[in-house]
């Protein structure tokens, strides 16, 4: 093998080694950058997990507070409905008393009407008797 050819081959190999060395350094730098990015991603994921956990806790606390408010409101509404029902029961009782009172008044009016009818019948008899006496005196 001629020395020029050997020199060319060695020179080509040296170029390839330089090229490979550059590529290895670039790969090492890429790997280092990837490790830095992965570390940042791990921190980001960790922070997001913490934020999600905090959000979940805050949401649950809000739901629990809302539930308590709803239970309190339901108890209030139930109490108010009970008061309304009690009020209606009192109104019904009062209405029944009024109806009983009207029935007594109607009964009293009926009794008075009966007495007035009896008095009118008695007065009619008295008028008839007086008329009979008057008629008898005229004919005598």
Secondary structure, 3 states (H helix, E strand, C coil): CCHHHHHHHHHHHHHHHHHHHHHHHHHHHHHHHHHHHHHHHHHHHHHHHHHHHHHHHHHHHHHHHHHHHHHHHHHHHHHHHHHHHHHHHHHHHHHHHHHHHHHHHHHHHHHHHHHHHHHHHHHHHHHHHHHHHHHHHHHC
